[in-house]
């Protein structure tokens, strides 16, 4: 069984959400050092943010880096992400270069992030990638939180595009924005027949959405080891501790500790 199959099983199991830790280093030494830290941590998945890598234009170097990361991670799944500046990333490239990078190097990872709303043949790219990796179709709004209907519609659209797991991250302006994102996640799962989704409300205000991923049904939540990749990420160990505090155990269901 390869890691891509393991990753698919990992994220389609309706159990405790998996914690993904991003790596945003620019050098080979820095990336490997962080991969080693993630391997030893409580994180379940490493996300390599390729847009931060200084040699991302060189696919051969990217593939060499992938080999080095895989050697360190062993059986932990790897998520390959190039986040464009339009969606909060560190760099930008043309669609042709983006598609070439993902379809040539990304298929050597276990999971691949595809920005579902960027211009180009995204549906065709997803179809190509899904043969070898789990595709996470993503949408990020760093300015606001859309309406409940729009969040649900966007997740459904990404699923219709062929992505294995739709993902949406939004920026809250108030607490109602956070609760709306969480409500929309629950409703979207119903609309998608219980299919896997990943959602989060960003910034410090949205932390509860990361911690309560098990309650809303988000199969992955993001924490950090060192430098975060997005506002609101906290250290993996602390995130796991908070998540376990909310974990609905069988003992609670049986009424132990009832007041």
C-alpha positions as CSV (number, residue, x, y, z in Angstrom):
1,X,0.0,0.0,0.0
2,X,1.5,3.4,-1.0
3,X,1.3,6.6,1.0
4,X,-1.3,8.1,-1.3
5,X,-3.7,5.2,-0.5
6,X,-2.9,5.6,3.1
7,X,-3.6,9.3,2.9
8,X,-7.0,8.6,1.3
9,X,-7.9,6.2,4.0
10,X,-6.6,8.6,6.7
11,X,-8.8,11.4,5.5
12,X,-12.0,9.5,4.6
13,X,-12.2,7.9,8.1
14,X,-14.8,9.8,10.1
15,X,-12.8,9.9,13.3
16,X,-10.6,12.3,15.0
17,X,-9.4,15.1,12.6
18,X,-5.8,14.9,11.4
19,X,-3.4,17.7,12.1
20,X,-1.4,19.1,9.2
21,X,1.8,21.1,9.8
22,X,3.1,23.4,7.0
23,X,6.7,24.0,6.1
24,X,7.4,27.5,4.8
25,X,11.2,27.4,4.6
26,X,13.1,28.7,1.5
27,X,16.2,26.5,1.6
28,X,16.8,22.7,1.4
29,X,18.5,22.6,4.8
30,X,15.6,24.5,6.4
31,X,12.9,22.3,4.7
32,X,14.6,19.0,5.8
33,X,15.1,20.3,9.3
34,X,11.4,21.1,9.6
35,X,10.4,17.8,8.0
36,X,12.5,16.0,10.8
37,X,10.7,18.1,13.4
38,X,7.3,17.2,12.0
39,X,8.1,13.5,11.8
40,X,8.9,13.6,15.5
41,X,5.8,15.6,16.4
42,X,2.1,14.8,16.9
43,X,1.3,16.1,13.4
44,X,-0.3,13.5,11.1
45,X,0.6,15.2,7.8
46,X,3.3,17.6,6.5
47,X,2.3,20.3,4.0
48,X,5.2,21.5,1.9
49,X,4.5,25.1,0.8
50,X,6.5,25.0,-2.4
51,X,5.8,28.7,-3.1
52,X,8.3,29.6,-0.3
53,X,11.0,27.4,-1.8
54,X,13.7,29.4,-3.6
55,X,14.1,26.9,-6.4
56,X,10.4,26.3,-7.2
57,X,10.9,27.3,-10.8
58,X,13.2,24.2,-11.3
59,X,11.1,21.1,-11.3
60,X,14.2,18.8,-11.1
61,X,15.2,20.5,-7.9
62,X,11.7,20.3,-6.6
63,X,11.7,16.6,-7.2
64,X,15.0,16.1,-5.5
65,X,13.6,18.0,-2.5
66,X,10.5,15.7,-2.5
67,X,12.8,12.7,-2.4
68,X,14.6,14.1,0.6
69,X,11.4,15.0,2.4
70,X,9.9,11.5,1.8
71,X,13.1,9.9,3.2
72,X,12.6,11.9,6.4
73,X,8.8,11.5,6.8
74,X,8.8,7.8,6.2
75,X,5.1,6.8,6.5
76,X,3.7,10.2,7.3
77,X,1.8,11.6,4.3
78,X,3.0,14.7,2.4
79,X,0.8,17.4,1.0
80,X,2.2,19.3,-1.9
81,X,1.0,23.0,-2.1
82,X,1.9,25.9,-4.3
83,X,-0.2,28.8,-2.8
84,X,-0.3,31.7,-5.2
85,X,-0.1,35.3,-4.0
86,X,-3.8,35.8,-5.1
87,X,-4.8,33.3,-2.3
88,X,-2.3,34.4,0.3
89,X,0.8,32.6,-1.0
90,X,4.4,33.8,-1.3
91,X,4.8,33.8,-5.1
92,X,2.8,33.7,-8.3
93,X,3.3,31.8,-11.6
94,X,1.4,31.4,-14.8
95,X,-1.2,28.7,-15.2
96,X,1.0,26.7,-17.5
97,X,3.9,26.7,-15.0
98,X,1.5,25.9,-12.1
99,X,0.0,23.0,-14.0
100,X,3.4,21.6,-15.0
101,X,4.7,21.9,-11.4
102,X,1.7,20.1,-9.9
103,X,1.4,17.4,-12.6
104,X,5.1,16.6,-12.8
105,X,6.3,17.0,-9.2
106,X,3.0,17.1,-7.3
107,X,2.1,13.5,-8.3
108,X,5.1,12.3,-6.3
109,X,3.4,13.5,-3.1
110,X,0.5,11.8,-1.4
111,X,-1.8,14.8,-1.5
112,X,-1.9,17.8,-3.8
113,X,-3.6,21.1,-3.3
114,X,-5.2,22.6,-6.3
115,X,-6.6,26.2,-6.3
116,X,-10.1,25.5,-7.7
117,X,-10.9,29.1,-8.7
118,X,-7.7,30.1,-10.5
119,X,-7.9,30.5,-14.3
120,X,-7.0,27.6,-16.6
121,X,-8.1,24.0,-17.1
122,X,-8.4,23.3,-13.4
123,X,-10.9,20.4,-14.0
124,X,-8.5,18.7,-16.4
125,X,-5.6,19.2,-14.0
126,X,-7.5,17.7,-11.1
127,X,-8.5,14.7,-13.3
128,X,-4.9,14.1,-14.1
129,X,-3.7,14.4,-10.6
130,X,-6.3,12.3,-9.0
131,X,-4.9,9.2,-10.6
132,X,-1.9,9.3,-8.4
133,X,-2.7,11.5,-5.4
134,X,-5.5,12.7,-3.2
135,X,-6.5,16.1,-4.6
136,X,-7.5,18.8,-2.1
137,X,-9.4,21.5,-4.1
138,X,-9.0,24.8,-2.2
139,X,-10.4,28.3,-2.0
140,X,-9.1,31.1,0.4
141,X,-10.6,34.4,1.2
142,X,-8.3,36.5,3.3
143,X,-10.6,39.5,3.3
144,X,-14.0,38.3,4.6
145,X,-16.3,35.4,5.3
146,X,-18.9,34.7,2.6
147,X,-22.5,33.9,3.4
148,X,-23.5,30.4,4.5
149,X,-25.0,29.7,1.1
150,X,-21.8,30.8,-0.7
151,X,-19.6,28.7,1.5
152,X,-21.7,25.6,0.8
153,X,-22.0,26.4,-2.9
154,X,-18.2,26.8,-3.2
155,X,-17.5,23.5,-1.4
156,X,-20.0,21.8,-3.7
157,X,-18.5,23.4,-6.8
158,X,-15.0,22.2,-5.8
159,X,-16.4,18.7,-5.3
160,X,-18.1,18.8,-8.7
161,X,-14.8,19.8,-10.2
162,X,-13.5,16.4,-9.2
163,X,-11.5,17.2,-6.1
164,X,-11.4,14.4,-3.6
165,X,-11.6,16.8,-0.7
166,X,-12.9,20.4,-0.9
167,X,-11.2,23.0,1.3
168,X,-12.2,26.5,2.2
169,X,-10.4,29.0,4.5
170,X,-12.0,32.4,5.3
171,X,-11.2,35.5,7.3
172,X,-13.7,36.5,10.1
173,X,-14.5,40.1,11.0
174,X,-16.6,39.1,14.0
175,X,-17.7,36.1,16.0
176,X,-20.8,35.6,13.9
177,X,-18.5,35.0,10.9
178,X,-16.8,32.2,12.8
179,X,-20.0,30.5,13.8
180,X,-21.3,30.9,10.2
181,X,-18.3,29.1,8.8
182,X,-18.8,26.2,11.3
183,X,-22.5,26.0,10.5
184,X,-21.8,26.0,6.8
185,X,-19.4,23.2,7.3
186,X,-22.0,21.0,8.9
187,X,-24.6,21.8,6.3
188,X,-22.1,21.2,3.4
189,X,-21.3,17.8,4.7
190,X,-25.0,17.0,4.6
191,X,-25.3,18.3,1.1
192,X,-22.2,16.3,0.0
193,X,-23.6,13.1,1.5
194,X,-21.1,13.1,4.4
195,X,-18.1,13.5,2.1
196,X,-14.8,14.8,3.5
197,X,-14.3,18.6,3.7
198,X,-11.7,20.8,5.2
199,X,-12.7,24.2,6.6
200,X,-11.3,26.9,8.9
201,X,-11.9,30.4,10.0
202,X,-8.5,32.2,10.2
203,X,-6.8,34.6,12.6
204,X,-7.0,34.4,16.4
205,X,-10.7,34.9,16.4
206,X,-11.2,31.8,14.3
207,X,-9.1,29.5,16.4
208,X,-12.2,27.7,17.8
209,X,-12.9,26.4,14.2
210,X,-9.5,24.7,14.1
211,X,-9.9,23.2,17.6
212,X,-13.5,22.1,17.1
213,X,-12.9,20.4,13.7
214,X,-14.2,17.1,15.0
215,X,-17.5,18.8,15.9
216,X,-18.0,20.4,12.5
217,X,-16.7,17.5,10.5
218,X,-13.6,19.0,9.0
219,X,-11.2,16.1,8.4
220,X,-8.0,18.2,8.7
221,X,-7.0,21.1,10.9
222,X,-3.8,23.0,10.5
223,X,-1.3,23.8,13.3
224,X,2.4,24.9,13.1
225,X,5.8,23.9,14.3
226,X,7.7,27.2,14.3
227,X,6.6,29.7,11.7
228,X,2.9,29.5,10.7
229,X,1.7,29.6,7.1
230,X,-1.6,31.4,7.8
231,X,-3.0,33.7,10.6
232,X,-4.4,31.8,13.5
233,X,-2.3,28.6,13.4
234,X,-0.9,27.6,16.8
235,X,1.7,25.0,17.8
236,X,0.8,21.4,16.9
237,X,1.2,20.2,20.5
238,X,-1.1,22.9,21.9
239,X,-3.6,22.3,19.2
240,X,-3.8,18.6,19.9
241,X,-4.2,19.3,23.6
242,X,-7.1,21.6,23.0
243,X,-8.7,19.2,20.5
244,X,-8.5,16.3,23.0
245,X,-10.2,18.5,25.5
246,X,-13.2,18.7,23.3
247,X,-13.1,15.1,22.1
248,X,-16.4,13.4,22.7
249,X,-15.5,10.2,24.4
250,X,-17.6,7.1,25.0
251,X,-17.2,7.7,28.7
252,X,-19.0,11.1,28.4
253,X,-21.7,9.5,26.3
254,X,-22.3,7.0,29.0
255,X,-22.8,9.8,31.5
256,X,-19.6,9.6,33.5
257,X,-18.9,12.9,35.2
258,X,-22.5,14.1,34.8
259,X,-23.4,17.0,37.0
